[in-house]
Amino acid sequence: MSKPIESVARDIADHQAREAERVGRSAPGADFRLGRVSVVHTGTVEIEGAPGVLVRRLSTYTSPAVGDVIAVLVSSAGSWLALGRTANGA
């Protein structure tokens, strides 16, 4: 007995979503995250949860301060980049 077309379409969509997630987890690339600045250095910062990791900051992130919540990119090669401060939530 065959399945209704809606059920087949749902099965295909579910399979594609699972495959996309699997590939995304295993593919090299960058990971985006938020972090709170714990230490400020010249040209770099450290964030809570990653002590000792020097996160290079973009030249546009000119006034880093302890406590800033920042956007961070982490490459699959292990490089960290501070994109800058995020806006305060209301």
WOLINMO-V158083 format. One record per backbone hydrogen bond with DSSP energy under -1.0 kcal/mol. CO is the residue of the C=O (numbers start at 1). NH is the residue of the N-H. If there is no record, write none. Layout:
co=CO nh=NH
co=CO nh=NH
This chain:
co=4 nh=8
co=5 nh=9
co=6 nh=10
co=7 nh=11
co=8 nh=12
co=9 nh=13
co=10 nh=14
co=11 nh=15
co=12 nh=16
co=13 nh=17
co=14 nh=18
co=15 nh=19
co=16 nh=20
co=17 nh=21
co=18 nh=22
co=19 nh=23
co=20 nh=24
co=21 nh=25
co=22 nh=26
co=23 nh=27
co=29 nh=76
co=31 nh=74
co=33 nh=72
co=35 nh=70
co=36 nh=48
co=37 nh=67
co=39 nh=46
co=43 nh=57
co=44 nh=41
co=45 nh=55
co=46 nh=38
co=46 nh=39
co=47 nh=50
co=50 nh=53
co=55 nh=45
co=56 nh=82
co=58 nh=61
co=60 nh=62
co=65 nh=68
co=68 nh=37
co=69 nh=86
co=70 nh=35
co=71 nh=83
co=72 nh=33
co=73 nh=81
co=74 nh=31
co=75 nh=78
co=79 nh=75
co=80 nh=56
co=81 nh=73
co=82 nh=58
co=84 nh=71
